[in-house]
């Protein structure tokens, strides 16, 4: 257990939010010293967190080298659901808790995914662009199909995927889902589960809701794109690396895929001269799906609350490697 007579030091190693007022309020309530840095490299993180009991990270790399250089670190919190910039195995080996906020944006991301899907399937963006040019002809967006005659495929049936499926079903789509945790032929939260390839072949909208890891990197690639209907729409609001960008650009350019709506990219921010920017059959938003005033405040509060709880000897609401807390408890009992 930490010495509660000593001040808990928390460092936000990088953050691109407008302010950290939410975090400062919680730090003041808990008697925590809070410092903000803007680390980019491993060396930056090591320098910024030299005396930290816990850190909160947005994009900076938290590697085994970083963890080795920070022997006093007890907890890492991430602003978000995914922890692909954190070496969780290394953190566990070093006895450092890794915390995320897995459900703060469930409603917001699923809203955005459905909004992107509708904006493309109803031709909203194309119609808007043409209207501004004085073109009122429907020919450029034909054919449009009603939701009740379309299949909405959800890849990944976690919290966000399940919420997206529920909302798409409410609009009348025939919703199917694919998830390695569920057997094809079963029904999960009202969603008929099918195999991944079967989903790609049947769906008019393919909406991605999986974490980025070794199994999902480039899940949508040149091969899988050949299995999707040429009239289908791909929606990605999870992680950019789930889609092989070059293969997607080729499919969109050649007509093998009708359209895509993307909120996340392999390189962020997306360069202004990127090939995707020049395609009229792509709708782009700047990694904004997570955002609402409610989700923004909840994300910030819970990200720091988790690591402060660990540093001050409490069990956090969210932890990916709880075994490290069991190790702390065993050590305490043996003293």
Secondary structure, DSSP 8 states (H G I E B T S, - for coil): ---TTS-EEEEE----SS--HHHHHHHHHHTEEEEE----SHHHHHHHTTT-SEEEESSS-B-HHHHHH-TT--EEEESSS--TTB-HHHHHHTT-EEE--TTTTHHHHHHHHHHHHHHHHTTHHHHHHHHHTT---SGGG-----GGGSEEEEE--SHHHHHHHHHHHHTT-EEEEE-TTS-TT-EETTEEE--HHHHHHH-SEEEE----STTTTTSB-HHHHTTS-TT-EEEE-S-GGGB-HHHHHHHHHHTSS-EEEES--SSSS--TT-GGGG-TTEEE--S-TT--HHHHHHHHHHHHHHHHHHHTT---S--S-THHHHHHHHHHHT-
